[in-house]
Amino acid sequence: MPKMKTNRGAAKRFKKTASGNFKRGFAFKSHILTKMSTKRKRNLRGTDAIDSADKKAVKRLLPYA
């Protein structure tokens, strides 16, 4: 059976944690940031865990993660 291909877009967006969950960055911080408050931009800097409903789909995109 051939090797499965990793979805390269998903590989750049999600990283697997030690506990088996996936972490992701926040959206809405690429442009038009002048109208956004400093507090909101600061809170978008970090990472968050993906929702449990999406875990199966992300796992399918990253077979070797």
C-alpha positions as CSV (number, residue, x, y, z in Angstrom):
1,M,0.0,0.0,0.0
2,P,1.5,3.4,-0.9
3,K,2.2,6.1,1.5
4,M,-0.6,8.5,2.3
5,K,-0.2,12.1,1.4
6,T,-0.3,14.8,4.0
7,N,-2.4,17.8,3.1
8,R,0.3,20.5,3.0
9,G,-2.2,23.4,3.8
10,A,-3.3,21.6,6.9
11,A,0.3,20.8,7.9
12,K,1.0,24.6,8.0
13,R,-2.1,25.4,10.0
14,F,-2.2,22.7,12.7
15,K,0.4,21.2,15.0
16,K,-0.1,18.1,17.2
17,T,0.3,18.5,20.9
18,A,1.8,15.9,23.3
19,S,-1.6,15.0,24.6
20,G,-2.8,14.2,21.0
21,N,-4.9,17.3,20.4
22,F,-4.2,19.8,17.7
23,K,-3.5,23.5,18.1
24,R,-4.3,26.2,15.7
25,G,-3.8,29.9,15.2
26,F,-6.5,32.6,15.2
27,A,-8.0,34.1,12.0
28,F,-8.7,37.7,11.2
29,K,-5.2,39.2,11.7
30,S,-3.7,39.5,8.3
31,H,-4.9,43.0,7.1
32,I,-7.3,45.9,7.9
33,L,-5.9,45.9,11.5
34,T,-6.1,49.7,12.0
35,K,-9.8,49.5,13.1
36,M,-9.1,46.7,15.5
37,S,-8.3,47.4,19.1
38,T,-4.9,46.6,20.5
39,K,-6.4,44.2,23.0
40,R,-8.1,42.2,20.3
41,K,-5.0,42.0,18.2
42,R,-3.0,40.9,21.2
43,N,-5.5,38.1,22.0
44,L,-5.3,36.9,18.4
45,R,-1.6,36.3,18.7
46,G,-1.7,33.1,20.7
47,T,-2.9,29.6,19.8
48,D,-6.0,27.6,20.7
49,A,-7.0,24.0,20.6
50,I,-9.3,22.9,17.7
51,D,-12.9,21.9,18.5
52,S,-13.5,18.2,19.3
53,A,-16.0,18.0,16.4
54,D,-13.2,18.9,14.0
55,K,-10.5,16.5,15.4
56,K,-11.5,13.6,13.1
57,A,-11.3,15.7,10.0
58,V,-7.9,17.2,10.9
59,K,-6.5,13.8,11.7
60,R,-7.6,12.6,8.2
61,L,-5.7,15.5,6.6
62,L,-2.5,14.8,8.7
63,P,-2.1,11.0,8.7
64,Y,1.5,11.1,10.1
65,A,1.0,13.8,12.7
